[in-house]
Amino acid sequence: MIRMENAEDLSLPQMAALLGTSQEVQFAAKGRREVYEWVEQVLVRQEYALQGKKTKGVVRAYLAKMTGKSLPQITRLVRQYRETGQVRGQDYRRRRFVRLCTEADVRLLAKVDRAHQRLSGPATRRILEREVGVYGHQEYVRLAQISVGHLYNLRKRPDYRKQVALYEVTRPTQVSIAERRRPDPQGRPGYLRVDTVHQGDWDGHKGVYHINSVDAVTQWEAAGCIPIISAESLKPLLEALMAQHPVPILGFHVDNGSECINHVVAKLLSNSLVEFTKSRVYQSCDNALVEGKNGAIIRKHIGYGHIAPEHAARIQEFYVRYLNPYLNYHRPCGFATVTVDAKGKRRRKYPLANYATPYEKLKSLREGGAVLRPELSWEALEQIAKSASDTEFTERMRRAKIDLLRQCKMESPVPPRSEVGR
């Protein structure tokens, strides 16, 4: 900071020397008015109108550096000085609408709202009209003539709010089932992400429901199918899905749907000492892994068309015999490599070397301490993986899927059309 006394009295050589320095010098003023007065003093002291073109350029550059304004702004101020002999700012005159309602009218509106417990705008406007037309209360004349929209504007005014203070205690809905947070596996398999997929409606008739579970670390996937969504029908399916995962289940994460957030599922998980979590509000990435699998697996292989609930058991058998083994032993998945740059931004990359089947990923964690369920062994899993090549097993799965979908289409009962459809 450089303090300069009488900066408007500098000579032209001093101005040029100041402009040649690299230091940032600025005229300290409290507001625009003082800046304009100082600019006028400089122009008067330097006899700007009598100077040559080169000297005028030095003065304008000096004014721009000291005030921090641009050269076009300084040029406008100089033009004003040459035309009027002074530099003054123009007062801003805001256009205002004529005020129809007084403070007394606002107090009267507050009185009406307190008495009627703040009805809607049209209802309040009708009450004001009746006060004048039916009961002859002339103090309501101005309020009865304003629009409903302006009535809401009056309710936003500070003087209205001071008189009508409506306080309502927030009543949060407490759901004690599951903990609202993102699970943290820390590289340990056994933390599942679970989601529900609905297989379409047809004329008001619901289709089957798919339940998809994916391990957050190994991407081991187990899908199931049930005819209806209910806590009673979901419990045996969840038990079957958890049994298809080769490692002990440590965590169970779901969205906020009531099909999983219920006491039946909570009791099932608490008996198994499984961590039960649910997605946070406005955090769509908490369950993004299984939601991506829903589109890439369930929708891709089963489609979007309606399938009657009668075929849920047949689809479940197809999942256990073909689709789930194909996903876990023969379909490679991408595992991201996360890097953090200098700015702290996380970047995810999927190099070719990071693509592996969920079983291969699980085997890579064997040395890190990953354990199987007591009834399984690494030899048994290796035998399943080597029973057929990837392409051979995929062909079996594809033929079984075609037969399944054909039978579902041929044997599906045709729902009766509604009266509207006729």
Buried (B, 14 or more C-beta within 10 A) or exposed (E): EEEEEEBBEBEBEEBBEBBEEEEEBEBEBEEEEEBBBBBBBBBBEBEBEEBEEEBBEBBBBBBBBBBEBEEEEBBEBBEBBEEEEEBEEEEEEEEEEEEEBEEEBBBBBBEBBEEEEBBEBEEBBBBBBEBBEEEEBEEBEBBBBBEEEBBEEBBEBEEBEEEBEEEEEEEEEEEEBBEEBEBEBEEBBBBBBBBBBEBEEBEEBBBBBBBBBBBBBBBBBBBBBBBEBEBEBBBEBBEBBBEBBBBBBBBBBBBBBEBBBBEBBBEBBEEEEBBBBBBBEEEEEBBEBBBEBBEEBBBEBBEEEBBBBEBBEBBBEBBBEBBBBBBBBBBBBBBEEEEEEEEEEEEEEEEEEBEBBBBBBBBEBEEEEBBBBEEEEEEEBEEEBEEBEBEEBBEBBEEBBEEBBEEBEEEBEEEEEEEEEE
